[in-house]
Amino acid sequence: MDVSISKIGVDLFRNISPVREIMNFADPKRLLEYGINPADLISFGGGWVNHLSPVLYQQVYSNIINDNDKFHYSGGYSPTNGESIFKNAVVRFESHLYGMDGLEQENIVVGQSSTELTHLLFSVLLDEGDKICLLDPSYCNFPLQITTGSKSKIIRFPVLTEKTYEYIANEPSTISSFQDFLLQEKPKVILLVSPDNPTSQILSDDFIFATHNTVKKYGGIIVIDFAYKTLVFGQIPEYYSWIPDGNFMSIHSNSKWCRGLGRRLGWIEAPKYIVDSFESFQNTAILSPDRLHQMAFAEYVTKSIAENSLKAYFDYTRELYKSTADFTAASIRKYMKLPYLEPQGGLYTCIQVSVNSGKFVEDLLKATGVLFVPGWGFGRTLAKSVRVSYGPLVNNHQLIETGIKKAGEFINNMTI
């Protein structure tokens, strides 16, 4: 008799996630079954950036690798919660870019990635029966991470109107309703993303200020995932410069801003007592974060600030993605003529297709070779919407137009 896997393992396998669903759709074998040449696929599914890393960053890696002593040192164990030189670089990084004042090394824990740290965070903060609040819609990986990282209860608060297709989180009436909701439900953790995945909307200062004041009343904490922090198309919110306190902390990634998606590195900014609690969990998960990546980040930040190139790089990437977001939105208006969300940052927009999103994505793929992400996994409010990522196509606007045009032609021929 073969050994059985755990109940949670069975449940996770049977309950497909949108991430796994999109990977299945894009599998070359399946594409060939649909009669699609994988080379001809136009994918709006990838949640990744496609701009070039800073040349100076590449040179820093080369310097380390070609220096015998530095490269030898990079192969040693890092402290479990991260190198001092990296933490000091984060402090300067946040101060230089966002004017953050008061962040200390003791407020930073370094991990293998923001994904790994987020998973551990639920074990650090949540006990069985505690509530964690997500907005609806919200990042599709969070429920899976919560399920495997704790036995807490997920509650959701809708911020997208299905009839008018408006993102209403920042409306005064919504903020007031959310405060009432929090005081009634008292979730220990409110997990947010800004700019958001999947909507690319940015939560306002008013929303965060009000939520912060509310959670102080009963002992909750706001956790903001800042994966797309550097890709804000308009005015940078004030709370982007907040340091952590007993009711506010944040998650950060080295993936998006420098296109380091495969060079896994992340950190959390949190009160010292939360940072300290990570050490035992880190010992059981990764033992130590990658030292080479920490060394490279620290050296790059030092040199780029000194030569005044760091802000210039961020200005360039913001403009690159803003122009791509604008182009994508214009293509949707021209060819699809469906309700969509105007991106305020990040890599995405959402389009309301008014039919089952999973079936729509599969039918569209079979008919056109164009791939979107089904919205159902991001929450009930996106069950009949799709997420469109323009990030991977930031250097190919023509392919964006071609894909959106094909989707529009498919929709015009749909029988609903």
Secondary structure, 3 states (H helix, E strand, C coil): CCCCCCHHHHHHHHCCCHHHHHHHHCCHHHHHHCCCCHHHCEECCCCCCCCCCCHHHHHHHHHHHCCHHHHHHHCCCCCCCCCHHHHHHHHHHHHHHHCCCCCCHHHEEEECCHHHHHHHHHHHHCCCCCEEEEEECCCCHHHHHHHHHCCCEEEEEECECCCCCCECCCCHHHHHHHHHHHHHHCCCEEEEECCCCCCCCCCCHHHHHHHHHHHHHHCCEEEEECCCCCCECCCCCHHHHCCCECCEEEEEECCCCCCCCCCCCEEEECCHHHHHHHHHHHHHHCCCCCHHHHHHHHHHHHHHHHCCCHHHHHHHHHHHHHHHHHHHHHHHHHHHCCCECCCCECCEEEEECCCCHHHHHHHHHHHHCEECEEHHHHCHHHCCEEEEECHHHCCCHHHHHHHHHHHHHHHHCCCC
